[in-house]
Amino acid sequence: MNMDTLHKAYAYFTRTFDAIHGGFGPAPKFPSPHNLCFLLRYWRRTGDDKALAMVETTLERMAMGGIHDHVGGGFHRYSTDLEWLVPHFEKMLYDQAMLAIAYTEAWQATRRPEFAQTAGQIVDYVLRDMQDPAGGFYAAEDADSEGEEGKFYVWTVAELQEALSPGEAGLAIAVYNVHPEGNYLQEATRKKNGTNILYRRHSLAQLVSDHGLTEAEMDNRLQRIRQKLLAARQRRVHPFKDTKVLTDWNGLMLAASALAGRAFANASYLEAARKCAAFIRSHLTAPEGRLYKRWSEGEAALPAQLDDYAFLIWGLIELFTATQEADYLAWALELQSTMIINFWDEKDGGFFLTARDAEELIIRPKEIYDGAVPSGNSVAAFNCLRLARLTGKSELEEYASRLLQAFAEPISHHPAGYSFALTALDFALGPTQEVVIAGDQDSSDTQAMLRALNGRFLPHTVTLLRPPRPERRKELVALASFVQGMEAVNGRATAYVCSNFSCQRPTSNIEELLALVEQEAEDAYNS
């Protein structure tokens, strides 16, 4: 597989793109955020603005549509129509995680504030309504309450007027397209009954123009409206909440909250990610280091499968990148080793779904298709490549290479069905960079360098912080020996920009650091 595979997938997405409403293909429409993450990387590699435009349009329309919970944050499972208006109201943890990642990466790529706002609202919803006090994230919320799908989420004009002041109600009715006859068909009769799904037809800029407000004024008013409506909605009968803690979906949410915490410099998101990791270590990890699949009502059960390991490793890589705490990188490497021992197909390459000591099946499955969530094999390839760049362990790149080769035929035949595998292929094709910052994590100059990198979309770059304190430096060097000789120059935070562990001159200037990162990538892309 090579660049032609990426081009073929891009051509498919171009053909099936809905230029009016965003998304791909006919109704029902699923968010499939890993498709958008691939397109962001394709744009970054090729500079093709249409790839970025497809991402922006899709994220805009989804955020404006009824699939987005405009009151409480988060997204429903899928849209039954082309316009993202009428959702299946169930909320799944994996959708929140993958969409938070897509919106965060889109913000890094474009700096559009509405993408950051939507990503933050997703994470805020999960932290408020879906996190166990001990740290694990719950699996889902049902679509139904009081025997009716969507009843918890829809509004009549009278309900809005009761919850809001007259001026606020008038603005909410206009912004969210609320009508006395309603826009939602009752499930049993398929007739309108006066209830409305809140959705928007216009961007914030258009709303500002229509209502004669500044963007800040409009945003503040809508925020107050959402807070009041959320308080009113909390008094309703809530949908059933599935409070199982699943290792694989928690790995995804761990990755999402760590990425959002890093990109937006949000300490509460990082703390939530740390709590999730601590929960999994305490409640879903056996004494010998193997994982369990699920935790429910105080009991862990079922042996973990490939997705549990792969998704958790992804989350730990993101948490290490966000915190630069070596323990998370060490744990990711331990799990990667365990996964190779127990799931790797020595004969043909790739990872089996079940461990070698699991209950014997007629056929031991091995899958790469990226469906509602990425496949364990796709994520495993991505993990191996990033861990290799972070640690210098080239044998992990070999596993990724063999894995992608094992599935080369189906991926090459219909690459758009394997968009997260293409994210791994994109990383494997390079160019990749290692950026090592030698400096004290608590110092302002080190923090400024990290913020400059964290706020940018650099999908082929890994970042390590080499601390000055001997005990912390020793922990990192034990995992990534290539950082050993990288010292701070003249007591200032110093960055080393490397490609394949061959480094440019060190710099303590942030603008020069960013220029080196960009130039190194541009030279390699164009070579």
CORSULHU-V749558 format. One line per field, one symbol per residue. phi: phi as a letter, one per 30 degrees, with the letter a starting at -180 (. if undefined). Layout:
phi->???
This chain:
phi->.aeedddddddddddcdcddciibidddccdhdddddddddddddciddddddddddddddddddddcddcciibddacdbdcidccdddccdddddddddddddddedcidddddddedddddedddcbcdedkdcddabddcbhibdiedccbceddddddbdedddddddddchcbedibcddedchcdbicbddaccbdddddeddcicdedddddddddddddddddddddddddcdcdccdddddddddddddddddchcddddddddddddddddcbbdedjdccdbbahibcaiddceddddddeeedddddddchcdeddddedddddddddcbddddciicddcddcdedcdbddbbbdccdbddddddddddeddddddciddddddddddddddcddddddbdddbdddddddedddidcbcccccldeddddddddddddddcdbdcccbbccdddeddddddddcbdddecdcdchicebcccbbhiccdddbccdddeddddddeddedddd
